[in-house]
Amino acid sequence: MKTIRLPTLAATMAFGRLLGQAARPGDVICLDGDLGAGKTTLTQAIAQGLEVPAHDYVTSPSFAILHEYQGRLPLYHMDFYRLTGAADIQDLGLDEYFSLSGLAVLEWCERAGGLIPATRLKINLTIGHDESRLFTCDLGLGSWQERWLDFDFLTD
């Protein structure tokens, strides 16, 4: 586990852009945290790092469940908040996006249970007393372990 404290929105956006730049085909990034913790904001920054055009504004897929954006890699932005569990995700075919040639960013991923690949990067976002963000990152079993070396300067 790695912990990062990001004191400002600008720092959060810079971190998200780094994630987008480091993303590889087939990656899955899971974002968990309370409502308002910054999951969609972080995804907007990830999209910038993926070179998603600015006119393709990234919004929360809470009601649509899936939004897709084209950039250096396709971005599959999913929000499982309204789903009850893994069976819903499979019934909708959303688990297929976990192995496509883009980057899947999942909000409320705990609802997917065992469908999430072990190679994922999981980030839990919490709001600090001073409105900073604390990100607790589980690097999973894949190549995020090695790629994280580029992010080490951020780690507490």
Phi and psi restraints in degrees (value plus and minus 20) as a CYANA .aco file:
   2 LYS   PHI    -141.0  -101.0
   2 LYS   PSI     122.1   162.1
   3 THR   PHI    -140.1  -100.1
   3 THR   PSI     113.7   153.7
   4 ILE   PHI    -148.2  -108.2
   4 ILE   PSI     111.0   151.0
   5 ARG   PHI    -126.4   -86.4
   5 ARG   PSI     101.0   141.0
   6 LEU   PHI    -131.6   -91.6
   6 LEU   PSI      91.1   131.1
   7 PRO   PHI     -95.1   -55.1
   7 PRO   PSI     -40.1    -0.1
   8 THR   PHI    -157.5  -117.5
   8 THR   PSI     145.2   185.2
   9 LEU   PHI     -80.9   -40.9
   9 LEU   PSI     -59.4   -19.4
  10 ALA   PHI     -81.3   -41.3
  10 ALA   PSI     -59.6   -19.6
  11 ALA   PHI     -87.4   -47.4
  11 ALA   PSI     -58.9   -18.9
  12 THR   PHI     -83.8   -43.8
  12 THR   PSI     -63.2   -23.2
  13 MET   PHI     -84.3   -44.3
  13 MET   PSI     -60.5   -20.5
  14 ALA   PHI     -83.1   -43.1
  14 ALA   PSI     -62.2   -22.2
  15 PHE   PHI     -82.3   -42.3
  15 PHE   PSI     -65.4   -25.4
  16 GLY   PHI     -80.7   -40.7
  16 GLY   PSI     -61.9   -21.9
  17 ARG   PHI     -81.2   -41.2
  17 ARG   PSI     -60.0   -20.0
  18 LEU   PHI     -80.6   -40.6
  18 LEU   PSI     -62.2   -22.2
  19 LEU   PHI     -80.3   -40.3
  19 LEU   PSI     -64.9   -24.9
  20 GLY   PHI     -83.0   -43.0
  20 GLY   PSI     -60.2   -20.2
  21 GLN   PHI     -87.4   -47.4
  21 GLN   PSI     -52.1   -12.1
  22 ALA   PHI    -104.2   -64.2
  22 ALA   PSI     -32.7     7.3
  23 ALA   PHI     -83.0   -43.0
  23 ALA   PSI     124.6   164.6
  24 ARG   PHI    -143.5  -103.5
  24 ARG   PSI     139.2   179.2
  25 PRO   PHI     -75.2   -35.2
  25 PRO   PSI     113.9   153.9
  26 GLY   PHI      67.9   107.9
  26 GLY   PSI     -19.6    20.4
  27 ASP   PHI     -90.2   -50.2
  27 ASP   PSI     131.2   171.2
  28 VAL   PHI    -149.1  -109.1
  28 VAL   PSI     107.0   147.0
  29 ILE   PHI    -137.6   -97.6
  29 ILE   PSI     103.2   143.2
  30 CYS   PHI    -122.2   -82.2
  30 CYS   PSI     111.0   151.0
  31 LEU   PHI    -139.2   -99.2
  31 LEU   PSI     101.4   141.4
  32 ASP   PHI    -146.4  -106.4
  32 ASP   PSI     133.5   173.5
  33 GLY   PHI     136.3   176.3
  33 GLY   PSI     147.8   187.8
  34 ASP   PHI     -82.6   -42.6
  34 ASP   PSI     142.3   182.3
  35 LEU   PHI     -77.3   -37.3
  35 LEU   PSI     113.7   153.7
  36 GLY   PHI      64.5   104.5
  36 GLY   PSI     -15.3    24.7
  37 ALA   PHI     -95.6   -55.6
  37 ALA   PSI     -38.3     1.7
  38 GLY   PHI      94.8   134.8
  38 GLY   PSI      -0.2    39.8
  39 LYS   PHI     -82.6   -42.6
  39 LYS   PSI     -67.0   -27.0
  40 THR   PHI     -90.8   -50.8
  40 THR   PSI     -57.3   -17.3
  41 THR   PHI     -80.5   -40.5
  41 THR   PSI     -64.3   -24.3
  42 LEU   PHI     -82.9   -42.9
  42 LEU   PSI     -59.5   -19.5
  43 THR   PHI     -84.4   -44.4
  43 THR   PSI     -56.2   -16.2
  44 GLN   PHI     -79.8   -39.8
  44 GLN   PSI     -61.1   -21.1
  45 ALA   PHI     -90.3   -50.3
  45 ALA   PSI     -58.4   -18.4
  46 ILE   PHI     -79.0   -39.0
  46 ILE   PSI     -62.8   -22.8
  47 ALA   PHI     -80.0   -40.0
  47 ALA   PSI     -59.4   -19.4
  48 GLN   PHI     -81.1   -41.1
  48 GLN   PSI     -62.5   -22.5
  49 GLY   PHI     -85.9   -45.9
  49 GLY   PSI     -45.2    -5.2
  50 LEU   PHI    -106.7   -66.7
  50 LEU   PSI     -20.7    19.3
  51 GLU   PHI      46.3    86.3
  51 GLU   PSI      14.3    54.3
  52 VAL   PHI     -88.3   -48.3
  52 VAL   PSI     110.3   150.3
  53 PRO   PHI     -76.7   -36.7
  53 PRO   PSI     122.7   162.7
  54 ALA   PHI     -79.1   -39.1
  54 ALA   PSI     -49.8    -9.8
  55 HIS   PHI     -92.5   -52.5
  55 HIS   PSI     -32.8     7.2
  56 ASP   PHI    -113.1   -73.1
  56 ASP   PSI      56.1    96.1
  57 TYR   PHI     -85.6   -45.6
  57 TYR   PSI     106.0   146.0
  58 VAL   PHI    -102.1   -62.1
  58 VAL   PSI     101.7   141.7
  59 THR   PHI    -141.8  -101.8
  59 THR   PSI     146.0   186.0
  60 SER   PHI     -86.7   -46.7
  60 SER   PSI     111.4   151.4
  61 PRO   PHI    -111.2   -71.2
  61 PRO   PSI      10.2    50.2
  62 SER   PHI     -73.3   -33.3
  62 SER   PSI     -60.8   -20.8
  63 PHE   PHI    -115.6   -75.6
  63 PHE   PSI     -52.5   -12.5
  64 ALA   PHI    -102.3   -62.3
  64 ALA   PSI     -42.2    -2.2
  65 ILE   PHI      56.0    96.0
  65 ILE   PSI     -56.9   -16.9
  66 LEU   PHI    -159.4  -119.4
  66 LEU   PSI     109.7   149.7
  67 HIS   PHI    -142.5  -102.5
  67 HIS   PSI     118.9   158.9
  68 GLU   PHI    -139.2   -99.2
  68 GLU   PSI     115.4   155.4
  69 TYR   PHI    -150.8  -110.8
  69 TYR   PSI     126.0   166.0
  70 GLN   PHI    -121.8   -81.8
  70 GLN   PSI     109.9   149.9
  71 GLY   PHI    -168.7  -128.7
  71 GLY   PSI    -170.8  -130.8
  72 ARG   PHI     -74.2   -34.2
  72 ARG   PSI     -60.0   -20.0
  73 LEU   PHI    -145.3  -105.3
  73 LEU   PSI     130.9   170.9
  74 PRO   PHI     -83.7   -43.7
  74 PRO   PSI     122.6   162.6
  75 LEU   PHI    -129.4   -89.4
  75 LEU   PSI     101.7   141.7
  76 TYR   PHI    -128.0   -88.0
  76 TYR   PSI      81.9   121.9
  77 HIS   PHI    -119.7   -79.7
  77 HIS   PSI      95.7   135.7
  78 MET   PHI    -141.5  -101.5
  78 MET   PSI     127.9   167.9
  79 ASP   PHI    -150.7  -110.7
  79 ASP   PSI      94.8   134.8
  80 PHE   PHI    -115.7   -75.7
  80 PHE   PSI      -8.1    31.9
  81 TYR   PHI     -74.4   -34.4
  81 TYR   PSI     -61.7   -21.7
  82 ARG   PHI    -106.3   -66.3
  82 ARG   PSI     -22.5    17.5
  83 LEU   PHI    -113.8   -73.8
  83 LEU   PSI     133.4   173.4
  84 THR   PHI    -114.7   -74.7
  84 THR   PSI     -38.3     1.7
  85 GLY   PHI     153.6   193.6
  85 GLY   PSI    -191.3  -151.3
  86 ALA   PHI     -80.0   -40.0
  86 ALA   PSI     -54.3   -14.3
  87 ALA   PHI     -82.3   -42.3
  87 ALA   PSI     -59.6   -19.6
  88 ASP   PHI     -81.9   -41.9
  88 ASP   PSI     -61.4   -21.4
  89 ILE   PHI     -85.6   -45.6
  89 ILE   PSI     -62.1   -22.1
  90 GLN   PHI     -88.3   -48.3
  90 GLN   PSI     -61.7   -21.7
  91 ASP   PHI     -79.6   -39.6
  91 ASP   PSI     -55.0   -15.0
  92 LEU   PHI    -105.0   -65.0
  92 LEU   PSI     -26.2    13.8
  93 GLY   PHI      54.2    94.2
  93 GLY   PSI      -4.6    35.4
  94 LEU   PHI     -90.4   -50.4
  94 LEU   PSI     -47.0    -7.0
  95 ASP   PHI     -84.1   -44.1
  95 ASP   PSI     -41.9    -1.9
  96 GLU   PHI     -84.8   -44.8
  96 GLU   PSI     -47.9    -7.9
  97 TYR   PHI     -89.0   -49.0
  97 TYR   PSI     -37.5     2.5
  98 PHE   PHI     -89.8   -49.8
  98 PHE   PSI     -34.8     5.2
  99 SER   PHI    -144.2  -104.2
  99 SER   PSI      -5.6    34.4
 100 LEU   PHI    -101.5   -61.5
 100 LEU   PSI    -197.8  -157.8
 101 SER   PHI    -106.5   -66.5
 101 SER   PSI      -6.3    33.7
 102 GLY   PHI    -131.8   -91.8
 102 GLY   PSI    -182.6  -142.6
 103 LEU   PHI    -130.7   -90.7
 103 LEU   PSI     103.5   143.5
 104 ALA   PHI    -117.6   -77.6
 104 ALA   PSI     101.5   141.5
 105 VAL   PHI    -131.0   -91.0
 105 VAL   PSI     101.1   141.1
 106 LEU   PHI    -135.0   -95.0
 106 LEU   PSI     104.3   144.3
 107 GLU   PHI    -117.2   -77.2
 107 GLU   PSI     122.5   162.5
 108 TRP   PHI      39.8    79.8
 108 TRP   PSI      24.7    64.7
 109 CYS   PHI     -89.7   -49.7
 109 CYS   PSI     -36.7     3.3
 110 GLU   PHI     -80.1   -40.1
 110 GLU   PSI     -40.9    -0.9
 111 ARG   PHI     -91.9   -51.9
 111 ARG   PSI     -35.2     4.8
 112 ALA   PHI    -105.6   -65.6
 112 ALA   PSI     -32.3     7.7
 113 GLY   PHI      33.7    73.7
 113 GLY   PSI    -150.5  -110.5
 114 GLY   PHI     -94.4   -54.4
 114 GLY   PSI     -19.3    20.7
 115 LEU   PHI     -94.7   -54.7
 115 LEU   PSI     -41.8    -1.8
 116 ILE   PHI     -92.7   -52.7
 116 ILE   PSI     109.6   149.6
 117 PRO   PHI     -84.9   -44.9
 117 PRO   PSI     127.6   167.6
 118 ALA   PHI     -87.8   -47.8
 118 ALA   PSI     -34.6     5.4
 119 THR   PHI    -106.4   -66.4
 119 THR   PSI     -15.2    24.8
 120 ARG   PHI     -91.4   -51.4
 120 ARG   PSI     143.2   183.2
 121 LEU   PHI    -125.3   -85.3
 121 LEU   PSI     104.2   144.2
 122 LYS   PHI    -134.1   -94.1
 122 LYS   PSI     108.3   148.3
 123 ILE   PHI    -143.9  -103.9
 123 ILE   PSI     103.8   143.8
 124 ASN   PHI    -121.9   -81.9
 124 ASN   PSI     102.6   142.6
 125 LEU   PHI    -123.0   -83.0
 125 LEU   PSI     110.8   150.8
 126 THR   PHI    -150.8  -110.8
 126 THR   PSI     133.1   173.1
 127 ILE   PHI    -114.4   -74.4
 127 ILE   PSI     108.5   148.5
 128 GLY   PHI    -100.4   -60.4
 128 GLY   PSI     149.3   189.3
 129 HIS   PHI     -80.6   -40.6
 129 HIS   PSI     -49.7    -9.7
 130 ASP   PHI    -119.3   -79.3
 130 ASP   PSI      -0.2    39.8
 131 GLU   PHI      51.5    91.5
 131 GLU   PSI     -12.9    27.1
 132 SER   PHI     -90.0   -50.0
 132 SER   PSI     152.3   192.3
 133 ARG   PHI    -138.9   -98.9
 133 ARG   PSI     117.6   157.6
 134 LEU   PHI    -132.0   -92.0
 134 LEU   PSI     100.8   140.8
 135 PHE   PHI    -129.4   -89.4
 135 PHE   PSI     101.8   141.8
 136 THR   PHI    -124.1   -84.1
 136 THR   PSI      98.2   138.2
 137 CYS   PHI    -132.2   -92.2
 137 CYS   PSI     104.4   144.4
 138 ASP   PHI    -123.9   -83.9
 138 ASP   PSI      95.9   135.9
 139 LEU   PHI    -100.0   -60.0
 139 LEU   PSI     -26.1    13.9
 140 GLY   PHI      48.0    88.0
 140 GLY   PSI    -182.8  -142.8
 141 LEU   PHI    -124.9   -84.9
 141 LEU   PSI     -15.2    24.8
 142 GLY   PHI    -122.2   -82.2
 142 GLY   PSI    -172.0  -132.0
 143 SER   PHI     -97.9   -57.9
 143 SER   PSI     -22.6    17.4
 144 TRP   PHI     -82.1   -42.1
 144 TRP   PSI     -47.9    -7.9
 145 GLN   PHI     -76.6   -36.6
 145 GLN   PSI     -68.1   -28.1
 146 GLU   PHI     -94.6   -54.6
 146 GLU   PSI     -60.6   -20.6
 147 ARG   PHI     -86.7   -46.7
 147 ARG   PSI     -45.0    -5.0
 148 TRP   PHI     -83.5   -43.5
 148 TRP   PSI     -42.0    -2.0
 149 LEU   PHI     -76.0   -36.0
 149 LEU   PSI     -51.6   -11.6
 150 ASP   PHI     -90.8   -50.8
 150 ASP   PSI     -37.3     2.7
 151 PHE   PHI    -123.9   -83.9
 151 PHE   PSI     -23.7    16.3
 152 ASP   PHI     -75.3   -35.3
 152 ASP   PSI     -47.8    -7.8
 153 PHE   PHI     -84.1   -44.1
 153 PHE   PSI     -36.8     3.2
 154 LEU   PHI    -109.9   -69.9
 154 LEU   PSI     -37.1     2.9
 155 THR   PHI     -98.0   -58.0
 155 THR   PSI     116.0   156.0
